[in-house]
């Protein structure tokens, strides 16, 4: 874990990897819970028998939005931002799900600041 005392200090580290999270397991139970929460129960996610028989990977895969939603936990594991009054997720830029995440695998995140911009009374970190 790294400590960031001032988000603005990351301006000096644009394009440089600053942190790597721990691994998070992608279990079938996690996939099933996400399917239940979102109502997205497509067989490729929740039916291991059918996936074994019909999918190219021979197993279920995590929802793309499940892996995306783990970013909050992953960054919380890797970076501690100090001195913030409030931090919010402002949105996403050009998200693509370029590879399936099979059940039983694990994911982690690598963090590289792309920009640090002043905006009104705030700072926006991309």
NORVEN-V781563 format. One record per residue. N is the residue number from 1. SS is DSSP state (hx for helix, st for strand, lp for the rest). PSI is psi as a letter, one per 20 degrees, with the letter a starting at -180 (* if undefined). NEAR is the number of other C-alpha atoms within 10 Angstrom. Layout:
n=N ss=SS psi=PSI near=NEAR
n=N ss=SS psi=PSI near=NEAR
//
This chain:
n=1 ss=lp psi=p near=14
n=2 ss=st psi=q near=12
n=3 ss=st psi=p near=11
n=4 ss=st psi=o near=15
n=5 ss=lp psi=h near=13
n=6 ss=lp psi=o near=12
n=7 ss=hx psi=h near=16
n=8 ss=hx psi=h near=16
n=9 ss=hx psi=i near=11
n=10 ss=hx psi=i near=19
n=11 ss=hx psi=h near=14
n=12 ss=hx psi=j near=11
n=13 ss=hx psi=k near=15
n=14 ss=lp psi=p near=15
n=15 ss=lp psi=i near=13
n=16 ss=lp psi=p near=12
n=17 ss=st psi=p near=12
n=18 ss=st psi=i near=17
n=19 ss=st psi=q near=18
n=20 ss=st psi=p near=18
n=21 ss=lp psi=r near=19
n=22 ss=lp psi=r near=17
n=23 ss=lp psi=q near=13
n=24 ss=st psi=p near=15
n=25 ss=st psi=q near=13
n=26 ss=st psi=n near=19
n=27 ss=lp psi=r near=17
n=28 ss=hx psi=h near=21
n=29 ss=hx psi=g near=12
n=30 ss=hx psi=g near=14
n=31 ss=hx psi=g near=22
n=32 ss=hx psi=g near=18
n=33 ss=hx psi=g near=14
n=34 ss=hx psi=g near=20
n=35 ss=hx psi=g near=18
n=36 ss=hx psi=g near=12
n=37 ss=hx psi=h near=10
n=38 ss=hx psi=i near=11
n=39 ss=lp psi=j near=9
n=40 ss=lp psi=n near=13
n=41 ss=lp psi=k near=16
n=42 ss=lp psi=q near=11
n=43 ss=hx psi=h near=14
n=44 ss=hx psi=i near=21
n=45 ss=hx psi=h near=22
n=46 ss=hx psi=j near=25
n=47 ss=lp psi=n near=16
n=48 ss=hx psi=h near=18
n=49 ss=hx psi=g near=14
n=50 ss=hx psi=g near=15
n=51 ss=hx psi=g near=18
n=52 ss=hx psi=h near=14
n=53 ss=hx psi=h near=11
n=54 ss=hx psi=i near=12
n=55 ss=lp psi=q near=15
n=56 ss=lp psi=h near=9
n=57 ss=lp psi=i near=14
n=58 ss=lp psi=k near=15
n=59 ss=lp psi=r near=22
n=60 ss=lp psi=r near=27
n=61 ss=st psi=q near=25
n=62 ss=lp psi=q near=24
n=63 ss=lp psi=q near=23
n=64 ss=hx psi=g near=15
n=65 ss=hx psi=h near=11
n=66 ss=hx psi=g near=17
n=67 ss=hx psi=h near=18
n=68 ss=hx psi=g near=13
n=69 ss=hx psi=i near=12
n=70 ss=lp psi=i near=15
n=71 ss=hx psi=h near=14
n=72 ss=hx psi=g near=10
n=73 ss=hx psi=h near=14
n=74 ss=hx psi=g near=20
n=75 ss=hx psi=h near=20
n=76 ss=hx psi=h near=13
n=77 ss=hx psi=h near=18
n=78 ss=hx psi=h near=20
n=79 ss=st psi=p near=17
n=80 ss=st psi=o near=13
n=81 ss=st psi=o near=15
n=82 ss=lp psi=q near=11
n=83 ss=lp psi=j near=10
n=84 ss=lp psi=p near=10
n=85 ss=lp psi=h near=6
n=86 ss=lp psi=p near=6
n=87 ss=lp psi=p near=10
n=88 ss=lp psi=q near=6
n=89 ss=lp psi=o near=8
n=90 ss=lp psi=h near=9
n=91 ss=lp psi=a near=6
n=92 ss=lp psi=q near=8
n=93 ss=lp psi=o near=7
n=94 ss=lp psi=l near=4
n=95 ss=lp psi=p near=8
n=96 ss=lp psi=q near=8
n=97 ss=lp psi=n near=11
n=98 ss=lp psi=i near=7
n=99 ss=lp psi=q near=7
n=100 ss=lp psi=q near=13
n=101 ss=lp psi=o near=20
n=102 ss=st psi=q near=20
n=103 ss=lp psi=p near=20
n=104 ss=lp psi=i near=14
n=105 ss=st psi=a near=14
n=106 ss=st psi=q near=14
n=107 ss=st psi=q near=14
n=108 ss=lp psi=r near=18
n=109 ss=lp psi=q near=18
n=110 ss=st psi=p near=13
n=111 ss=st psi=p near=17
n=112 ss=st psi=o near=16
n=113 ss=lp psi=p near=17
n=114 ss=lp psi=h near=14
n=115 ss=lp psi=q near=15
n=116 ss=st psi=o near=18
n=117 ss=st psi=p near=13
n=118 ss=st psi=p near=10
n=119 ss=st psi=o near=8
n=120 ss=lp psi=d near=7
n=121 ss=lp psi=k near=5
n=122 ss=st psi=r near=12
n=123 ss=st psi=p near=14
n=124 ss=st psi=p near=16
n=125 ss=st psi=p near=16
n=126 ss=lp psi=* near=15
//
